Amino acid sequence: MDFLELKDKPVLIFGLANRKSVAWHVGQVLKAVGAEVIWVVRSAARRESVEKLVGDAPVFICDVESEEAIENLRQAVSERWSRIHGVVHSIAFAEYEDGVKPFHETSKREFLRAIDISCFSLMAISRAFQDLLEEDGSVVTISISTTRMASENYGYMAPVKAALDSSLAFLAKAFSRFSRVRFNAVAPGLLKTSASAGIPGYVDSYLYAERVIPRGQAVQTEEVANTVAFLLSPRSSGINAQQVVIDAGMSINYFDRDLVAKAIE
C-alpha cells in the first residue's frame, strides 16, 4: 500500500553533503516509498563526490547565493520534468573558522551571508519553482527545535533560523493566492551530522542532550527524515506554515531530578 502517496512523485532535495546529512536520510526514505529523488548540490566538486553515493539519480549544481544559478537550475529541471511534487530545503551556513565569538561581536557580513544562504535561499527557490510545483505540492525546510535557547556555541544562527521559521507563514500566505502548496519546517534537536561537527562545543552539547532526553538517546537523523517525508506527502495536507519539533521530549525534561541533583552537588 502506498500510504504516503509519494510513488513516482519527483522531489528536489537541496543540501546533500554525505551519508550523515539530513538530506541523505530524507532521500533514502523517499526512495523507499517510491518517490523520484532529484539531488541539488552546491558545486561541481560536491557533485563528483555525491554521484558516488546516489548512483544513477540526477544531480544538479546550484550555488544558492546566486539568483542566476537558481534560475538556471529551474530551467534545467523544467527540461526534464513538467512538474515536481516537493522541495526539501536542507541548507544552512555559518562561519565558525575563527571560533565562537560573543553574539554582539557578530559582523554584518557574517550575519547577512548566513541569512542569504540559510533563509533567503528558501524564498528564492520557492519563487523560481512556483510554476513547476504541483497544485498541492509541499516545501519542507530544516530548522532547529528552538530559536529562543541562547546556546552560546550556536550563536547568530538561532536568529537566522528564527527568520527562516517566520518566512514559512508569509510564503504559505503568498502561494495560497494561486495554489495549495504548503510550507513547513522540521525542527530537530541536536543531531550527529558532519555539519554540526563543525560547531565548536557541539559534541558536549550533544552528550548533554542525551542526558536530558527522557529516553536517554538523542534524536536520530532517520526520525527527522521520516517526518520530512510525511510533510511532503498528501497525508499531511492539513498542515501548513508549521514547525514540527523533533526533540524526543528534551524540552519537557530540563528539570529532571537526577540532573538537578548533579548540578547542585
N, C-alpha and C positions, 0 to 999 in steps of 0.2 A: 504493500500500500504506500502510495506517495503522500504521506501525511503532510509534509511541508509544502507540497505542490510547487517544488522548485525544479523538477526534472526538465532538462534541456533549456532552462532559462539562463541566458548569458548574464554574468555578474562581473563587473570590473572591480579588481582589488588593488588598491594603491598601498605601497609601503612594505613590500616583501624584502627582507634582507637575508634571512637564513631560516633554518628549521626552528629556531627559538622564537621567531617573530609571531606576533598575534596574527598577522596577515597569513602566514603559512598555515597555522592551525585552522583559521577560517576557511581557507581554500580546501583543506583536507575534509572538513565537514561538508562543504558544498559539493565536492566531488563524490562523496559517499552517498549523497541524496540525489545525484544525477544532474546537478547544475553544470553549466559550462563556465569554467573559470577563465577569465581574461586578466593576466597579470600586468601591472604597470610599475616600473621601477625608475629610479632617478637618472641613471647614467648607463652608458654602453658597458662600462666595466662591471656594474652591478648586473646588467642583463646577462653578461657572459657567465657569471657565477650562478645566477638564478636558473638559467636554462639547463644547467646540470641537475637541478633539483626537480624541475617541472616537466621534463621530457618534451613532448610534442605540443604542450599547451602554449598558446600565443603569449608573447612577452613584448610589451611596448615600452618605449622610453619617454619619460616626461619629467622635466625639472619644473616642479610646480611654482618656483619663484618666477617663472616666465609665463606670462599670459599667452604669448605667441606659441610656446611649447604646448600649452593646454589646448589651444585651438587646433594645432597640428595633430595632436592626439585624437581629438574629436573627429577630425577629418579622416584620419587613418582607420579609426574604429568604424565609422559610418560606411566605409567602403567594403566592410566585411559583414557588418550586422545592421539590419534596418532598424532594430530595436534592441535595447538592453533592459533587463529587468531591475537591476540594482547596482549600487555603488558602495563599496566599502572603503572608507577614508581612514587608513591606519597610519597617519603621518604626524610626526611631531619632531621638533628640533629645538635644542638649546645648547648654548656654548658653555662647557664646563672645563675647557682646557686650562684655564688659569685657576681652577679650584673654585670652591664656594665662596662667594662674597656676600656681605650683608645686603639684604634686599634693596635698601635705599642707595646702594652703590651700583646697581644695575645700570648699564649705559643705555642711552636711547637706541643706539644701533643694535645692541643685543636684543632688547625688548621688541623693537619693531620687526626685526628679522624673524624672531620666534613667532610673533603674531602672523606675519606673512605666510610662513611655511605651515604653521600648526593650525591656524584658524582661517585666514583669508582664503587659503587654498580650497577649503570646502565650498566656500561661496563661489569661487571662480570655476571650479569643476562642475558644480551644480548648474551654474549658468550656461556653461559650454555644452553640457549634455542634456539640457532641458527638453530639446526636441527629439532626442533619441530614447529617453526614458519612457517606458511603458506608462500608460494612463494610471495604473495602480502600482507603479514602481516603488522602490524603497531605497533610501540612502541611510547608511549607518556609519557613524564615526566612533572613534575610540577616545574616551575621556578618562577621568580618574574618579575615584569613589567620593572624594570631597575636595572642593576648592577652598574650603574655609579652615582647613587644618594648616597652620603655619609651620610646615615642615621646612626647616632651615636649609636642608640639602636639596630640596626640590625648588626652592626659591621662586623666581619670577614665572616659572612655568604654570604655577597654580592660577594666577590671574589670567594667563593666556588661555588655559583650559576653561576658565570661567567665561571668557569671551566666546569660546567655541560652543559651550553649552547654551549660552544666550542666543547665539545665532540660529539655533535649531528652530526656535519659535518663529523667528522672522522669515526663515526660509520656508517653513511649513505654511505660514500665512500667505507669503508671496506666491508659492506654487499652487495654493488652493484656488487661485483665480482662474487657472486653466487646466488643472489636473487633480488627481488624488494621490500624488506622490507624497510619501511620508518621510520625515526626517527624525531620526532618533540617535541616541548615544548609548553605548555600553560603557559603564563606568567601573572598571575593576579596581580592586585593592592592589597591593603590591604583587607584582608578577616577576618570575625569573626569566627575563629576556636579555638579549645582548644589548639592547638599547639602555635598559635600566642599569646594567652592569657598569655603564659609563658615568653614572651619577655618584659623586663622592658620598660615602657613608651609606649607600643604598643597602648593602648586604646586612649591615647591623640593623637597619630599619626592617628589612625583610624578616630577619630572625626574631625581632621583637613582635612583628605582626603575627607570627606563628604562635607566640605565647598568648596573645590577646584573643585570637580567633577561638571560639568555643571548641571547635573540633580538633584544634591543635595542629592544623595543617593549612598552609597558605592557599590562596586561590590558585587553581591550576589554569593554565592558558586554554586548555580544552574546554573548560567551563565557560570561559568568555566566548570562545568560538561558537559554542552551541547556542548561546544567547544571540549572538550576531545572526546566525542562520535563521533563528526563529523570527527576529525582527525583519529580516529580508523577506520572509515568507508571507503569503496571503493569510496565514493563520494568525498573524498579529495585526490584522487590518484595522483594529480599533485603537492601536497605539500610535500616537503621533506627537512630535515635539516633546518627547520624554527622555529622561536619563534613567537607565536601568542600572542600579548599583549591584555589583557582584563582589561582595566582600566577605562572604561566608559568615556573616554575623559579627564581624570585627567591631562595628560601630556600636554594638549593644553591650560590649564587654570590657570597656576600659577600666571599670572599677571592680573587676574580678577580685575576690577577697585574697587569693594567693598572690596576685600581682601587687596589690596594695601592701600586703604584709612584707613582701620583699623590698618594696620601695622605701618603706619607713624603718627598716631594720637599722 
